[in-house]
Amino acid sequence: MTDAGVPANGGLDGQLAGLGRSWTWLLGPAVATLVPGVLALVWPDATLHVLAVLIALSLIVTGAFRFVAALAPRHGDRFTGLLIAVLYVLAGVLCLRHPLQTVAALALITGAVWLVTGLLTAFTALGTRDLPHRGVVLGVAALVVVAGIVVLALPTESARALTRLLGLWLVLLGLAELCLALALRAALRGPGGDPAARDVHRA
């Protein structure tokens, strides 16, 4: 069984492109962001090493989902989508490096990747007039930018404080990603469907 917008054949490239257009594929980044956020909030006494692993896994998995999504659409900028995917994976790898596992370094890496990602996503949405659910994408981009600024601007002197801060923002961003996936689902299942929404690009 194939999901809406996912072709049954067409080779590996076609299958990856079709998969990236599926609204269910957008649930991946939502879950990869939401679950670590919930774990961080319910386990505030986690060590900095554990927090770094949670953040790293969230970034790497989200980057993988974004990479496939970037291969799919006709809407948006594929290069920007691929750039964001690579940025997430590199940031995740950096979070796993032991010399960088300090409170300041972890906050800097996470805040910077969120800030840059939000700006790039907003730039793509503003430049793509026919982007389905453009307003929702811009709203998510704005939230990501605010998250990056807050994490970079607020001093965190302990792993506990950083855990609560990052956990809160991960939950908020995960819920925003979930809303974006559900918005695409509603468009695909609406009266007659939305052909443009089948090729939605989430940068």
C-alpha positions as CSV (number, residue, x, y, z in Angstrom):
1,M,0.0,0.0,0.0
2,T,1.3,3.4,-0.9
3,D,0.6,6.7,0.9
4,A,-0.9,9.7,-0.9
5,G,1.6,11.2,-3.2
6,V,4.0,8.2,-3.1
7,P,4.6,6.5,-6.4
8,A,4.6,2.7,-6.4
9,N,7.6,2.5,-8.7
10,G,10.0,4.7,-10.7
11,G,13.3,3.5,-9.3
12,L,15.1,4.3,-6.1
13,D,15.3,8.0,-6.8
14,G,11.6,8.1,-7.6
15,Q,10.7,6.1,-4.5
16,L,12.7,8.4,-2.3
17,A,11.2,11.5,-3.9
18,G,7.7,10.1,-3.5
19,L,8.4,9.1,0.1
20,G,9.5,12.6,0.9
21,R,6.2,14.0,-0.4
22,S,4.2,11.8,1.9
23,W,2.6,13.6,4.9
24,T,3.5,10.6,7.1
25,W,7.2,11.2,6.3
26,L,6.8,14.6,8.0
27,L,5.9,12.8,11.2
28,G,9.5,11.5,11.4
29,P,11.1,14.9,12.3
30,A,8.2,15.6,14.7
31,V,8.7,12.4,16.6
32,A,12.5,12.7,16.5
33,T,12.2,16.2,18.1
34,L,9.3,15.6,20.5
35,V,10.5,12.4,22.1
36,P,13.9,13.7,23.3
37,G,12.2,16.8,24.5
38,V,9.8,14.9,26.7
39,L,12.6,12.7,28.0
40,A,14.6,15.8,28.9
41,L,11.7,17.3,30.8
42,V,10.8,14.2,32.7
43,W,14.5,13.4,33.4
44,P,15.9,16.9,34.4
45,D,18.8,15.4,36.4
46,A,20.3,13.7,33.4
47,T,24.0,14.2,33.0
48,L,25.5,16.5,30.3
49,H,26.6,13.4,28.5
50,V,23.1,11.9,28.3
51,L,21.7,15.3,27.3
52,A,24.3,15.5,24.5
53,V,23.4,12.1,23.2
54,L,19.7,12.9,23.2
55,I,20.2,16.1,21.3
56,A,22.6,14.5,18.9
57,L,20.2,11.7,18.1
58,S,17.4,14.2,17.6
59,L,19.5,16.3,15.2
60,I,20.9,13.3,13.2
61,V,17.5,11.6,12.8
62,T,15.8,14.8,11.9
63,G,18.6,15.5,9.3
64,A,18.0,12.1,7.7
65,F,14.3,12.8,7.3
66,R,15.0,16.2,6.0
67,F,17.5,14.8,3.4
68,V,14.8,12.6,1.9
69,A,12.2,15.3,2.0
70,A,14.6,17.6,0.1
71,L,14.8,15.1,-2.8
72,A,11.0,15.1,-3.2
73,P,9.5,18.5,-4.1
74,R,9.0,20.7,-7.0
75,H,8.1,23.5,-4.5
76,G,10.8,25.2,-2.6
77,D,14.6,25.1,-3.0
78,R,16.1,21.7,-3.0
79,F,19.6,23.0,-2.3
80,T,18.3,24.8,0.8
81,G,16.7,21.6,2.0
82,L,19.8,19.6,1.5
83,L,21.9,22.3,3.2
84,I,19.6,22.2,6.3
85,A,19.8,18.4,6.4
86,V,23.6,18.4,6.3
87,L,23.6,21.1,9.0
88,Y,21.5,19.0,11.3
89,V,23.7,15.9,10.8
90,L,26.9,17.8,11.4
91,A,25.5,19.5,14.5
92,G,24.5,16.1,15.8
93,V,28.0,14.7,15.3
94,L,29.5,17.7,17.0
95,C,27.2,17.1,20.0
96,L,28.6,13.6,20.4
97,R,32.2,14.7,20.6
98,H,33.5,14.5,24.2
99,P,35.7,17.6,24.1
100,L,32.7,19.7,23.1
101,Q,30.4,18.4,25.8
102,T,30.3,21.5,27.9
103,V,27.1,23.4,28.8
104,A,28.2,26.4,26.7
105,A,29.2,24.3,23.7
106,L,26.0,22.3,23.6
107,A,23.9,25.4,23.9
108,L,25.9,27.1,21.2
109,I,25.6,24.2,18.7
110,T,21.9,23.6,19.3
111,G,21.0,27.3,19.3
112,A,23.0,28.0,16.2
113,V,21.6,25.2,14.1
114,W,18.0,26.2,15.1
115,L,18.6,29.8,14.3
116,V,20.2,29.1,10.9
117,T,17.6,26.5,10.0
118,G,14.7,28.8,10.9
119,L,16.1,31.6,8.8
120,L,16.7,29.4,5.8
121,T,13.3,27.9,6.0
122,A,11.7,31.3,6.2
123,F,13.7,32.5,3.3
124,T,12.6,29.6,1.2
125,A,8.9,30.0,2.2
126,L,8.9,33.7,1.4
127,G,10.5,33.1,-2.0
128,T,8.0,30.3,-3.0
129,R,4.6,31.9,-3.6
130,D,2.9,28.6,-4.5
131,L,4.2,26.7,-1.4
132,P,1.3,24.8,0.1
133,H,0.5,25.9,3.7
134,R,3.0,28.7,3.4
135,G,1.7,30.4,6.5
136,V,2.2,27.2,8.6
137,V,5.7,26.8,7.3
138,L,6.5,30.5,8.1
139,G,5.0,30.0,11.6
140,V,7.2,27.0,12.3
141,A,10.2,28.8,10.9
142,A,9.6,31.8,13.2
143,L,9.3,29.4,16.2
144,V,12.6,27.8,15.3
145,V,14.3,31.2,15.0
146,V,13.0,32.2,18.4
147,A,14.2,28.9,19.9
148,G,17.7,29.5,18.5
149,I,17.8,33.1,19.8
150,V,16.6,32.1,23.3
151,V,19.0,29.2,23.7
152,L,21.9,31.4,22.5
153,A,20.9,34.5,24.5
154,L,20.0,32.9,27.9
155,P,23.0,32.0,30.0
156,T,22.9,28.4,31.3
157,E,25.4,27.6,34.0
158,S,24.3,24.0,34.7
159,A,23.4,20.9,32.8
160,R,20.0,20.8,34.7
161,A,19.1,24.3,33.5
162,L,20.1,23.5,30.0
163,T,18.2,20.3,30.1
164,R,15.0,22.0,31.0
165,L,15.5,24.8,28.5
166,L,16.3,22.5,25.5
167,G,13.6,20.0,26.6
168,L,11.0,22.7,26.5
169,W,12.0,23.9,23.1
170,L,12.2,20.4,21.7
171,V,8.7,19.7,22.8
172,L,7.4,23.0,21.3
173,L,9.2,22.4,18.0
174,G,8.1,18.8,17.9
175,L,4.5,19.9,18.2
176,A,5.0,22.5,15.5
177,E,6.4,19.8,13.2
178,L,3.4,17.7,14.0
179,C,1.0,20.5,13.1
180,L,2.7,20.9,9.8
181,A,2.3,17.2,9.0
182,L,-1.3,17.3,9.9
183,A,-1.9,20.4,7.8
184,L,-0.5,18.5,4.8
185,R,-2.6,15.5,5.6
186,A,-5.8,17.7,5.7
187,A,-4.9,19.2,2.3
188,L,-4.3,15.7,0.7
189,R,-7.6,14.4,2.1
190,G,-9.7,17.5,1.4
191,P,-12.4,17.8,-1.3
192,G,-10.7,16.7,-4.5
193,G,-7.3,16.8,-2.8
194,D,-4.7,19.5,-3.4
195,P,-2.3,18.5,-6.2
196,A,0.2,21.1,-5.1
197,A,0.2,19.8,-1.6
198,R,1.3,16.4,-2.9
199,D,4.6,18.1,-3.8
200,V,5.0,20.1,-0.6
201,H,8.6,20.9,0.3
202,R,9.4,21.3,4.0
203,A,12.8,23.0,4.0
